[in-house]
Amino acid sequence: MAADKRSYTAGKYALELDGVMAGWLQKFSGGSATADVITEKIGIDHLARKHLAGVKYEDIELEVGRG
């Protein structure tokens, strides 16, 4: 059987603003979505229906090198 010759390669990501490259991303974090779960009144079928409301996103923090 042939040996697995895979290696790890880190991705590079660039920040583009209005179609112009602003620089390479060094670090980035945040942007996760959270929401409240709303339970509606129990109906004729005796099931509590649930849905999401008030979706919020965390602030995004970027560290960008100069392009």
C-alpha positions as CSV (number, residue, x, y, z in Angstrom):
1,M,0.0,0.0,0.0
2,A,1.3,3.5,-0.8
3,A,2.2,5.8,2.0
4,D,-0.1,8.7,2.7
5,K,1.9,11.8,1.6
6,R,-0.6,14.5,2.8
7,S,0.8,17.5,4.5
8,Y,-0.8,20.4,6.3
9,T,-1.0,23.7,4.4
10,A,-2.3,26.8,6.2
11,G,-4.8,29.0,4.3
12,K,-4.2,32.6,3.6
13,Y,-7.2,35.0,3.7
14,A,-7.3,38.5,2.3
15,L,-9.6,41.4,3.4
16,E,-11.3,43.1,0.4
17,L,-13.2,46.4,0.8
18,D,-15.2,47.7,-2.1
19,G,-13.3,45.5,-4.5
20,V,-9.9,46.7,-3.3
21,M,-7.5,44.5,-1.4
22,A,-7.0,46.0,2.1
23,G,-4.4,43.4,3.3
24,W,-3.8,39.9,4.5
25,L,-5.6,38.7,7.6
26,Q,-3.2,37.8,10.4
27,K,-5.9,37.0,13.0
28,F,-9.7,37.0,13.1
29,S,-12.3,36.1,15.6
30,G,-16.0,36.6,16.5
31,G,-19.0,36.8,14.2
32,S,-20.9,33.9,15.8
33,A,-24.7,34.1,15.7
34,T,-26.9,33.7,18.7
35,A,-30.7,33.8,19.0
36,D,-33.5,33.5,21.6
37,V,-35.8,30.5,21.5
38,I,-39.4,31.4,21.6
39,T,-42.0,28.9,22.7
40,E,-45.5,29.6,21.4
41,K,-48.8,28.8,23.2
42,I,-49.8,25.1,23.1
43,G,-52.3,24.6,20.3
44,I,-55.1,22.1,19.6
45,D,-52.5,19.5,18.8
46,H,-51.0,19.9,22.4
47,L,-47.5,20.6,21.0
48,A,-45.4,23.5,22.0
49,R,-44.0,25.1,18.8
50,K,-40.6,26.8,19.0
51,H,-38.8,29.2,16.7
52,L,-35.8,31.5,16.8
53,A,-36.2,35.2,17.3
54,G,-33.8,38.2,17.7
55,V,-30.8,36.9,15.9
56,K,-27.6,38.7,17.1
57,Y,-24.0,38.5,15.8
58,E,-20.9,38.9,17.9
59,D,-18.5,41.7,17.0
60,I,-15.8,40.7,14.6
61,E,-12.2,41.4,15.4
62,L,-9.6,41.5,12.6
63,E,-5.8,41.9,12.6
64,V,-4.8,42.8,9.1
65,G,-1.3,43.2,7.7
66,R,-0.6,46.1,5.3
67,G,-1.1,45.0,1.7
